[in-house]
């Protein structure tokens, strides 16, 4: 379970970096790295979203 939490935290960090790059310089990091596999790009974005929801749930319920 600890490794799942670590992966989730890194996905949230990836999402934050992605949003920061998109807003500041208009660069899509995930799309540029995985652009030749559009399905994989969607999966990564979906995992980032789920990790963010899980992190929000953990913060709101005070679970660690």
mmCIF file of the N, C-alpha and C atoms, coordinates in Angstrom:
data_MODEL
# 
_entry.id   MODEL 
# 
loop_
_atom_site.group_PDB 
_atom_site.id 
_atom_site.type_symbol 
_atom_site.label_atom_id 
_atom_site.label_alt_id 
_atom_site.label_comp_id 
_atom_site.label_asym_id 
_atom_site.label_entity_id 
_atom_site.label_seq_id 
_atom_site.pdbx_PDB_ins_code 
_atom_site.Cartn_x 
_atom_site.Cartn_y 
_atom_site.Cartn_z 
_atom_site.occupancy 
_atom_site.B_iso_or_equiv 
_atom_site.pdbx_formal_charge 
_atom_site.auth_seq_id 
_atom_site.auth_comp_id 
_atom_site.auth_asym_id 
_atom_site.auth_atom_id 
_atom_site.pdbx_PDB_model_num 
ATOM 1   N N  . UNK A 1 1  ? 0.829   -1.197 0.000   1.00 0.00 ? 1  UNK A N  1 
ATOM 2   C CA . UNK A 1 1  ? 0.000   0.000  0.000   1.00 0.00 ? 1  UNK A CA 1 
ATOM 3   C C  . UNK A 1 1  ? 0.870   1.256  0.000   1.00 0.00 ? 1  UNK A C  1 
ATOM 4   N N  . UNK A 1 2  ? 2.051   1.164  0.604   1.00 0.00 ? 2  UNK A N  1 
ATOM 5   C CA . UNK A 1 2  ? 2.930   2.327  0.655   1.00 0.00 ? 2  UNK A CA 1 
ATOM 6   C C  . UNK A 1 2  ? 3.393   2.727  -0.739  1.00 0.00 ? 2  UNK A C  1 
ATOM 7   N N  . UNK A 1 3  ? 3.681   1.731  -1.586  1.00 0.00 ? 3  UNK A N  1 
ATOM 8   C CA . UNK A 1 3  ? 4.135   2.047  -2.941  1.00 0.00 ? 3  UNK A CA 1 
ATOM 9   C C  . UNK A 1 3  ? 3.017   2.700  -3.752  1.00 0.00 ? 3  UNK A C  1 
ATOM 10  N N  . UNK A 1 4  ? 1.779   2.310  -3.514  1.00 0.00 ? 4  UNK A N  1 
ATOM 11  C CA . UNK A 1 4  ? 0.654   2.928  -4.204  1.00 0.00 ? 4  UNK A CA 1 
ATOM 12  C C  . UNK A 1 4  ? 0.512   4.396  -3.804  1.00 0.00 ? 4  UNK A C  1 
ATOM 13  N N  . UNK A 1 5  ? 0.735   4.690  -2.544  1.00 0.00 ? 5  UNK A N  1 
ATOM 14  C CA . UNK A 1 5  ? 0.697   6.078  -2.080  1.00 0.00 ? 5  UNK A CA 1 
ATOM 15  C C  . UNK A 1 5  ? 1.820   6.886  -2.697  1.00 0.00 ? 5  UNK A C  1 
ATOM 16  N N  . UNK A 1 6  ? 2.993   6.294  -2.805  1.00 0.00 ? 6  UNK A N  1 
ATOM 17  C CA . UNK A 1 6  ? 4.132   6.983  -3.409  1.00 0.00 ? 6  UNK A CA 1 
ATOM 18  C C  . UNK A 1 6  ? 3.863   7.273  -4.881  1.00 0.00 ? 6  UNK A C  1 
ATOM 19  N N  . UNK A 1 7  ? 3.337   6.308  -5.602  1.00 0.00 ? 7  UNK A N  1 
ATOM 20  C CA . UNK A 1 7  ? 2.999   6.504  -7.017  1.00 0.00 ? 7  UNK A CA 1 
ATOM 21  C C  . UNK A 1 7  ? 1.943   7.593  -7.153  1.00 0.00 ? 7  UNK A C  1 
ATOM 22  N N  . UNK A 1 8  ? 0.962   7.576  -6.277  1.00 0.00 ? 8  UNK A N  1 
ATOM 23  C CA . UNK A 1 8  ? -0.088  8.582  -6.309  1.00 0.00 ? 8  UNK A CA 1 
ATOM 24  C C  . UNK A 1 8  ? 0.475   9.982  -6.081  1.00 0.00 ? 8  UNK A C  1 
ATOM 25  N N  . UNK A 1 9  ? 1.381   10.103 -5.144  1.00 0.00 ? 9  UNK A N  1 
ATOM 26  C CA . UNK A 1 9  ? 1.986   11.417 -4.877  1.00 0.00 ? 9  UNK A CA 1 
ATOM 27  C C  . UNK A 1 9  ? 2.788   11.904 -6.077  1.00 0.00 ? 9  UNK A C  1 
ATOM 28  N N  . UNK A 1 10 ? 3.532   11.012 -6.729  1.00 0.00 ? 10 UNK A N  1 
ATOM 29  C CA . UNK A 1 10 ? 4.306   11.405 -7.899  1.00 0.00 ? 10 UNK A CA 1 
ATOM 30  C C  . UNK A 1 10 ? 3.394   11.773 -9.067  1.00 0.00 ? 10 UNK A C  1 
ATOM 31  N N  . UNK A 1 11 ? 2.260   11.099 -9.192  1.00 0.00 ? 11 UNK A N  1 
ATOM 32  C CA . UNK A 1 11 ? 1.306   11.462 -10.241 1.00 0.00 ? 11 UNK A CA 1 
ATOM 33  C C  . UNK A 1 11 ? 0.729   12.852 -9.997  1.00 0.00 ? 11 UNK A C  1 
ATOM 34  N N  . UNK A 1 12 ? 0.478   13.187 -8.739  1.00 0.00 ? 12 UNK A N  1 
ATOM 35  C CA . UNK A 1 12 ? -0.007  14.532 -8.416  1.00 0.00 ? 12 UNK A CA 1 
ATOM 36  C C  . UNK A 1 12 ? 1.065   15.571 -8.744  1.00 0.00 ? 12 UNK A C  1 
ATOM 37  N N  . UNK A 1 13 ? 2.312   15.266 -8.434  1.00 0.00 ? 13 UNK A N  1 
ATOM 38  C CA . UNK A 1 13 ? 3.413   16.174 -8.774  1.00 0.00 ? 13 UNK A CA 1 
ATOM 39  C C  . UNK A 1 13 ? 3.507   16.340 -10.292 1.00 0.00 ? 13 UNK A C  1 
ATOM 40  N N  . UNK A 1 14 ? 3.399   15.239 -11.029 1.00 0.00 ? 14 UNK A N  1 
ATOM 41  C CA . UNK A 1 14 ? 3.422   15.309 -12.487 1.00 0.00 ? 14 UNK A CA 1 
ATOM 42  C C  . UNK A 1 14 ? 2.291   16.191 -13.007 1.00 0.00 ? 14 UNK A C  1 
ATOM 43  N N  . UNK A 1 15 ? 1.113   16.034 -12.440 1.00 0.00 ? 15 UNK A N  1 
ATOM 44  C CA . UNK A 1 15 ? -0.026  16.854 -12.845 1.00 0.00 ? 15 UNK A CA 1 
ATOM 45  C C  . UNK A 1 15 ? 0.195   18.333 -12.562 1.00 0.00 ? 15 UNK A C  1 
ATOM 46  N N  . UNK A 1 16 ? 0.799   18.630 -11.418 1.00 0.00 ? 16 UNK A N  1 
ATOM 47  C CA . UNK A 1 16 ? 1.083   20.028 -11.078 1.00 0.00 ? 16 UNK A CA 1 
ATOM 48  C C  . UNK A 1 16 ? 2.109   20.627 -12.028 1.00 0.00 ? 16 UNK A C  1 
ATOM 49  N N  . UNK A 1 17 ? 3.153   19.871 -12.339 1.00 0.00 ? 17 UNK A N  1 
ATOM 50  C CA . UNK A 1 17 ? 4.156   20.357 -13.283 1.00 0.00 ? 17 UNK A CA 1 
ATOM 51  C C  . UNK A 1 17 ? 3.530   20.552 -14.658 1.00 0.00 ? 17 UNK A C  1 
ATOM 52  N N  . UNK A 1 18 ? 2.716   19.609 -15.072 1.00 0.00 ? 18 UNK A N  1 
ATOM 53  C CA . UNK A 1 18 ? 2.041   19.704 -16.377 1.00 0.00 ? 18 UNK A CA 1 
ATOM 54  C C  . UNK A 1 18 ? 1.178   20.959 -16.456 1.00 0.00 ? 18 UNK A C  1 
ATOM 55  N N  . UNK A 1 19 ? 0.384   21.208 -15.434 1.00 0.00 ? 19 UNK A N  1 
ATOM 56  C CA . UNK A 1 19 ? -0.474  22.396 -15.439 1.00 0.00 ? 19 UNK A CA 1 
ATOM 57  C C  . UNK A 1 19 ? 0.339   23.679 -15.402 1.00 0.00 ? 19 UNK A C  1 
ATOM 58  N N  . UNK A 1 20 ? 1.419   23.681 -14.632 1.00 0.00 ? 20 UNK A N  1 
ATOM 59  C CA . UNK A 1 20 ? 2.286   24.856 -14.581 1.00 0.00 ? 20 UNK A CA 1 
ATOM 60  C C  . UNK A 1 20 ? 2.928   25.151 -15.926 1.00 0.00 ? 20 UNK A C  1 
ATOM 61  N N  . UNK A 1 21 ? 3.443   24.118 -16.572 1.00 0.00 ? 21 UNK A N  1 
ATOM 62  C CA . UNK A 1 21 ? 4.049   24.316 -17.891 1.00 0.00 ? 21 UNK A CA 1 
ATOM 63  C C  . UNK A 1 21 ? 3.019   24.768 -18.925 1.00 0.00 ? 21 UNK A C  1 
ATOM 64  N N  . UNK A 1 22 ? 1.828   24.199 -18.854 1.00 0.00 ? 22 UNK A N  1 
ATOM 65  C CA . UNK A 1 22 ? 0.780   24.586 -19.806 1.00 0.00 ? 22 UNK A CA 1 
ATOM 66  C C  . UNK A 1 22 ? 0.380   26.047 -19.616 1.00 0.00 ? 22 UNK A C  1 
ATOM 67  N N  . UNK A 1 23 ? 0.284   26.493 -18.388 1.00 0.00 ? 23 UNK A N  1 
ATOM 68  C CA . UNK A 1 23 ? -0.173  27.859 -18.146 1.00 0.00 ? 23 UNK A CA 1 
ATOM 69  C C  . UNK A 1 23 ? 0.912   28.897 -18.410 1.00 0.00 ? 23 UNK A C  1 
ATOM 70  N N  . UNK A 1 24 ? 2.166   28.569 -18.141 1.00 0.00 ? 24 UNK A N  1 
ATOM 71  C CA . UNK A 1 24 ? 3.240   29.550 -18.289 1.00 0.00 ? 24 UNK A CA 1 
ATOM 72  C C  . UNK A 1 24 ? 3.779   29.611 -19.713 1.00 0.00 ? 24 UNK A C  1 
ATOM 73  N N  . UNK A 1 25 ? 4.111   28.466 -20.280 1.00 0.00 ? 25 UNK A N  1 
ATOM 74  C CA . UNK A 1 25 ? 4.741   28.464 -21.602 1.00 0.00 ? 25 UNK A CA 1 
ATOM 75  C C  . UNK A 1 25 ? 3.943   27.723 -22.673 1.00 0.00 ? 25 UNK A C  1 
ATOM 76  N N  . UNK A 1 26 ? 2.798   27.157 -22.312 1.00 0.00 ? 26 UNK A N  1 
ATOM 77  C CA . UNK A 1 26 ? 1.974   26.452 -23.287 1.00 0.00 ? 26 UNK A CA 1 
ATOM 78  C C  . UNK A 1 26 ? 2.582   25.141 -23.762 1.00 0.00 ? 26 UNK A C  1 
ATOM 79  N N  . UNK A 1 27 ? 3.371   24.495 -22.913 1.00 0.00 ? 27 UNK A N  1 
ATOM 80  C CA . UNK A 1 27 ? 4.045   23.246 -23.273 1.00 0.00 ? 27 UNK A CA 1 
ATOM 81  C C  . UNK A 1 27 ? 3.342   22.070 -22.627 1.00 0.00 ? 27 UNK A C  1 
ATOM 82  N N  . UNK A 1 28 ? 2.958   21.088 -23.433 1.00 0.00 ? 28 UNK A N  1 
ATOM 83  C CA . UNK A 1 28 ? 2.291   19.880 -22.948 1.00 0.00 ? 28 UNK A CA 1 
ATOM 84  C C  . UNK A 1 28 ? 3.344   18.790 -22.761 1.00 0.00 ? 28 UNK A C  1 
ATOM 85  N N  . UNK A 1 29 ? 3.804   18.605 -21.526 1.00 0.00 ? 29 UNK A N  1 
ATOM 86  C CA . UNK A 1 29 ? 4.870   17.661 -21.228 1.00 0.00 ? 29 UNK A CA 1 
ATOM 87  C C  . UNK A 1 29 ? 4.459   16.225 -21.534 1.00 0.00 ? 29 UNK A C  1 
ATOM 88  N N  . UNK A 1 30 ? 3.328   15.801 -21.012 1.00 0.00 ? 30 UNK A N  1 
ATOM 89  C CA . UNK A 1 30 ? 2.880   14.424 -21.210 1.00 0.00 ? 30 UNK A CA 1 
ATOM 90  C C  . UNK A 1 30 ? 2.595   14.170 -22.690 1.00 0.00 ? 30 UNK A C  1 
ATOM 91  N N  . UNK A 1 31 ? 1.953   15.119 -23.336 1.00 0.00 ? 31 UNK A N  1 
ATOM 92  C CA . UNK A 1 31 ? 1.657   14.968 -24.754 1.00 0.00 ? 31 UNK A CA 1 
ATOM 93  C C  . UNK A 1 31 ? 2.903   14.903 -25.607 1.00 0.00 ? 31 UNK A C  1 
ATOM 94  N N  . UNK A 1 32 ? 3.918   15.667 -25.245 1.00 0.00 ? 32 UNK A N  1 
ATOM 95  C CA . UNK A 1 32 ? 5.139   15.640 -26.039 1.00 0.00 ? 32 UNK A CA 1 
ATOM 96  C C  . UNK A 1 32 ? 5.949   14.372 -25.793 1.00 0.00 ? 32 UNK A C  1 
ATOM 97  N N  . UNK A 1 33 ? 5.898   13.839 -24.579 1.00 0.00 ? 33 UNK A N  1 
ATOM 98  C CA . UNK A 1 33 ? 6.625   12.605 -24.288 1.00 0.00 ? 33 UNK A CA 1 
ATOM 99  C C  . UNK A 1 33 ? 5.930   11.371 -24.855 1.00 0.00 ? 33 UNK A C  1 
ATOM 100 N N  . UNK A 1 34 ? 4.605   11.372 -24.806 1.00 0.00 ? 34 UNK A N  1 
ATOM 101 C CA . UNK A 1 34 ? 3.837   10.192 -25.214 1.00 0.00 ? 34 UNK A CA 1 
ATOM 102 C C  . UNK A 1 34 ? 2.913   10.475 -26.393 1.00 0.00 ? 34 UNK A C  1 
ATOM 103 N N  . UNK A 1 35 ? 3.190   11.524 -27.152 1.00 0.00 ? 35 UNK A N  1 
ATOM 104 C CA . UNK A 1 35 ? 2.296   11.966 -28.222 1.00 0.00 ? 35 UNK A CA 1 
ATOM 105 C C  . UNK A 1 35 ? 2.000   10.935 -29.282 1.00 0.00 ? 35 UNK A C  1 
ATOM 106 N N  . UNK A 1 36 ? 2.925   9.999  -29.502 1.00 0.00 ? 36 UNK A N  1 
ATOM 107 C CA . UNK A 1 36 ? 2.680   8.997  -30.531 1.00 0.00 ? 36 UNK A CA 1 
ATOM 108 C C  . UNK A 1 36 ? 1.717   7.904  -30.055 1.00 0.00 ? 36 UNK A C  1 
ATOM 109 N N  . UNK A 1 37 ? 1.393   7.917  -28.768 1.00 0.00 ? 37 UNK A N  1 
ATOM 110 C CA . UNK A 1 37 ? 0.436   6.963  -28.197 1.00 0.00 ? 37 UNK A CA 1 
ATOM 111 C C  . UNK A 1 37 ? -0.700  7.727  -27.514 1.00 0.00 ? 37 UNK A C  1 
ATOM 112 N N  . UNK A 1 38 ? -1.673  8.211  -28.276 1.00 0.00 ? 38 UNK A N  1 
ATOM 113 C CA . UNK A 1 38 ? -2.733  9.036  -27.677 1.00 0.00 ? 38 UNK A CA 1 
ATOM 114 C C  . UNK A 1 38 ? -3.533  8.319  -26.586 1.00 0.00 ? 38 UNK A C  1 
ATOM 115 N N  . UNK A 1 39 ? -3.695  7.022  -26.711 1.00 0.00 ? 39 UNK A N  1 
ATOM 116 C CA . UNK A 1 39 ? -4.425  6.290  -25.672 1.00 0.00 ? 39 UNK A CA 1 
ATOM 117 C C  . UNK A 1 39 ? -3.645  6.308  -24.358 1.00 0.00 ? 39 UNK A C  1 
ATOM 118 N N  . UNK A 1 40 ? -2.339  6.167  -24.440 1.00 0.00 ? 40 UNK A N  1 
ATOM 119 C CA . UNK A 1 40 ? -1.511  6.204  -23.235 1.00 0.00 ? 40 UNK A CA 1 
ATOM 120 C C  . UNK A 1 40 ? -1.527  7.586  -22.588 1.00 0.00 ? 40 UNK A C  1 
ATOM 121 N N  . UNK A 1 41 ? -1.587  8.641  -23.409 1.00 0.00 ? 41 UNK A N  1 
ATOM 122 C CA . UNK A 1 41 ? -1.689  10.003 -22.879 1.00 0.00 ? 41 UNK A CA 1 
ATOM 123 C C  . UNK A 1 41 ? -2.976  10.144 -22.073 1.00 0.00 ? 41 UNK A C  1 
ATOM 124 N N  . UNK A 1 42 ? -4.076  9.619  -22.619 1.00 0.00 ? 42 UNK A N  1 
ATOM 125 C CA . UNK A 1 42 ? -5.360  9.676  -21.902 1.00 0.00 ? 42 UNK A CA 1 
ATOM 126 C C  . UNK A 1 42 ? -5.300  8.892  -20.602 1.00 0.00 ? 42 UNK A C  1 
ATOM 127 N N  . UNK A 1 43 ? -4.643  7.746  -20.623 1.00 0.00 ? 43 UNK A N  1 
ATOM 128 C CA . UNK A 1 43 ? -4.525  6.923  -19.414 1.00 0.00 ? 43 UNK A CA 1 
ATOM 129 C C  . UNK A 1 43 ? -3.716  7.663  -18.352 1.00 0.00 ? 43 UNK A C  1 
ATOM 130 N N  . UNK A 1 44 ? -2.625  8.304  -18.759 1.00 0.00 ? 44 UNK A N  1 
ATOM 131 C CA . UNK A 1 44 ? -1.809  9.057  -17.803 1.00 0.00 ? 44 UNK A CA 1 
ATOM 132 C C  . UNK A 1 44 ? -2.623  10.195 -17.194 1.00 0.00 ? 44 UNK A C  1 
ATOM 133 N N  . UNK A 1 45 ? -3.344  10.938 -18.044 1.00 0.00 ? 45 UNK A N  1 
ATOM 134 C CA . UNK A 1 45 ? -4.174  12.026 -17.522 1.00 0.00 ? 45 UNK A CA 1 
ATOM 135 C C  . UNK A 1 45 ? -5.256  11.494 -16.582 1.00 0.00 ? 45 UNK A C  1 
ATOM 136 N N  . UNK A 1 46 ? -5.825  10.352 -16.907 1.00 0.00 ? 46 UNK A N  1 
ATOM 137 C CA . UNK A 1 46 ? -6.843  9.754  -16.047 1.00 0.00 ? 46 UNK A CA 1 
ATOM 138 C C  . UNK A 1 46 ? -6.235  9.350  -14.705 1.00 0.00 ? 46 UNK A C  1 
ATOM 139 N N  . UNK A 1 47 ? -5.044  8.755  -14.726 1.00 0.00 ? 47 UNK A N  1 
ATOM 140 C CA . UNK A 1 47 ? -4.376  8.362  -13.484 1.00 0.00 ? 47 UNK A CA 1 
ATOM 141 C C  . UNK A 1 47 ? -4.016  9.577  -12.642 1.00 0.00 ? 47 UNK A C  1 
ATOM 142 N N  . UNK A 1 48 ? -3.587  10.656 -13.283 1.00 0.00 ? 48 UNK A N  1 
ATOM 143 C CA . UNK A 1 48 ? -3.284  11.889 -12.553 1.00 0.00 ? 48 UNK A CA 1 
ATOM 144 C C  . UNK A 1 48 ? -4.552  12.416 -11.884 1.00 0.00 ? 48 UNK A C  1 
ATOM 145 N N  . UNK A 1 49 ? -5.673  12.378 -12.594 1.00 0.00 ? 49 UNK A N  1 
ATOM 146 C CA . UNK A 1 49 ? -6.938  12.833 -12.021 1.00 0.00 ? 49 UNK A CA 1 
ATOM 147 C C  . UNK A 1 49 ? -7.381  11.984 -10.840 1.00 0.00 ? 49 UNK A C  1 
ATOM 148 N N  . UNK A 1 50 ? -7.269  10.676 -10.976 1.00 0.00 ? 50 UNK A N  1 
ATOM 149 C CA . UNK A 1 50 ? -7.644  9.774  -9.880  1.00 0.00 ? 50 UNK A CA 1 
ATOM 150 C C  . UNK A 1 50 ? -6.730  9.990  -8.678  1.00 0.00 ? 50 UNK A C  1 
ATOM 151 N N  . UNK A 1 51 ? -5.437  10.186 -8.936  1.00 0.00 ? 51 UNK A N  1 
ATOM 152 C CA . UNK A 1 51 ? -4.497  10.434 -7.837  1.00 0.00 ? 51 UNK A CA 1 
ATOM 153 C C  . UNK A 1 51 ? -4.834  11.743 -7.129  1.00 0.00 ? 51 UNK A C  1 
ATOM 154 N N  . UNK A 1 52 ? -5.225  12.758 -7.886  1.00 0.00 ? 52 UNK A N  1 
ATOM 155 C CA . UNK A 1 52 ? -5.627  14.022 -7.277  1.00 0.00 ? 52 UNK A CA 1 
ATOM 156 C C  . UNK A 1 52 ? -6.879  13.881 -6.431  1.00 0.00 ? 52 UNK A C  1 
ATOM 157 N N  . UNK A 1 53 ? -7.844  13.143 -6.937  1.00 0.00 ? 53 UNK A N  1 
ATOM 158 C CA . UNK A 1 53 ? -9.068  12.902 -6.154  1.00 0.00 ? 53 UNK A CA 1 
ATOM 159 C C  . UNK A 1 53 ? -8.766  12.121 -4.884  1.00 0.00 ? 53 UNK A C  1 
ATOM 160 N N  . UNK A 1 54 ? -7.910  11.125 -4.997  1.00 0.00 ? 54 UNK A N  1 
ATOM 161 C CA . UNK A 1 54 ? -7.535  10.326 -3.841  1.00 0.00 ? 54 UNK A CA 1 
ATOM 162 C C  . UNK A 1 54 ? -6.806  11.189 -2.805  1.00 0.00 ? 54 UNK A C  1 
ATOM 163 N N  . UNK A 1 55 ? -5.916  12.059 -3.273  1.00 0.00 ? 55 UNK A N  1 
ATOM 164 C CA . UNK A 1 55 ? -5.212  12.955 -2.365  1.00 0.00 ? 55 UNK A CA 1 
ATOM 165 C C  . UNK A 1 55 ? -6.152  13.926 -1.683  1.00 0.00 ? 55 UNK A C  1 
ATOM 166 N N  . UNK A 1 56 ? -7.117  14.454 -2.438  1.00 0.00 ? 56 UNK A N  1 
ATOM 167 C CA . UNK A 1 56 ? -8.102  15.367 -1.849  1.00 0.00 ? 56 UNK A CA 1 
ATOM 168 C C  . UNK A 1 56 ? -8.950  14.644 -0.807  1.00 0.00 ? 56 UNK A C  1 
ATOM 169 N N  . UNK A 1 57 ? -9.356  13.433 -1.123  1.00 0.00 ? 57 UNK A N  1 
ATOM 170 C CA . UNK A 1 57 ? -10.140 12.638 -0.174  1.00 0.00 ? 57 UNK A CA 1 
ATOM 171 C C  . UNK A 1 57 ? -9.335  12.389 1.108   1.00 0.00 ? 57 UNK A C  1 
ATOM 172 N N  . UNK A 1 58 ? -8.059  12.040 0.943   1.00 0.00 ? 58 UNK A N  1 
ATOM 173 C CA . UNK A 1 58 ? -7.211  11.767 2.104   1.00 0.00 ? 58 UNK A CA 1 
ATOM 174 C C  . UNK A 1 58 ? -7.044  13.014 2.956   1.00 0.00 ? 58 UNK A C  1 
ATOM 175 N N  . UNK A 1 59 ? -6.896  14.165 2.309   1.00 0.00 ? 59 UNK A N  1 
ATOM 176 C CA . UNK A 1 59 ? -6.747  15.415 3.091   1.00 0.00 ? 59 UNK A CA 1 
ATOM 177 C C  . UNK A 1 59 ? -8.044  15.765 3.814   1.00 0.00 ? 59 UNK A C  1 
ATOM 178 N N  . UNK A 1 60 ? -9.173  15.586 3.139   1.00 0.00 ? 60 UNK A N  1 
ATOM 179 C CA . UNK A 1 60 ? -10.450 15.964 3.753   1.00 0.00 ? 60 UNK A CA 1 
ATOM 180 C C  . UNK A 1 60 ? -10.857 15.025 4.882   1.00 0.00 ? 60 UNK A C  1 
ATOM 181 N N  . UNK A 1 61 ? -10.472 13.772 4.797   1.00 0.00 ? 61 UNK A N  1 
ATOM 182 C CA . UNK A 1 61 ? -10.832 12.816 5.846   1.00 0.00 ? 61 UNK A CA 1 
ATOM 183 C C  . UNK A 1 61 ? -9.686  12.597 6.837   1.00 0.00 ? 61 UNK A C  1 
ATOM 184 N N  . UNK A 1 62 ? -8.578  13.321 6.635   1.00 0.00 ? 62 UNK A N  1 
ATOM 185 C CA . UNK A 1 62 ? -7.405  13.257 7.521   1.00 0.00 ? 62 UNK A CA 1 
ATOM 186 C C  . UNK A 1 62 ? -6.770  11.869 7.528   1.00 0.00 ? 62 UNK A C  1 
ATOM 187 N N  . UNK A 1 63 ? -6.901  11.120 6.415   1.00 0.00 ? 63 UNK A N  1 
ATOM 188 C CA . UNK A 1 63 ? -6.253  9.822  6.318   1.00 0.00 ? 63 UNK A CA 1 
ATOM 189 C C  . UNK A 1 63 ? -4.876  10.009 5.692   1.00 0.00 ? 63 UNK A C  1 
ATOM 190 N N  . UNK A 1 64 ? -3.911  9.217  6.147   1.00 0.00 ? 64 UNK A N  1 
ATOM 191 C CA . UNK A 1 64 ? -2.552  9.334  5.613   1.00 0.00 ? 64 UNK A CA 1 
ATOM 192 C C  . UNK A 1 64 ? -2.129  8.091  4.917   1.00 0.00 ? 64 UNK A C  1 
# 
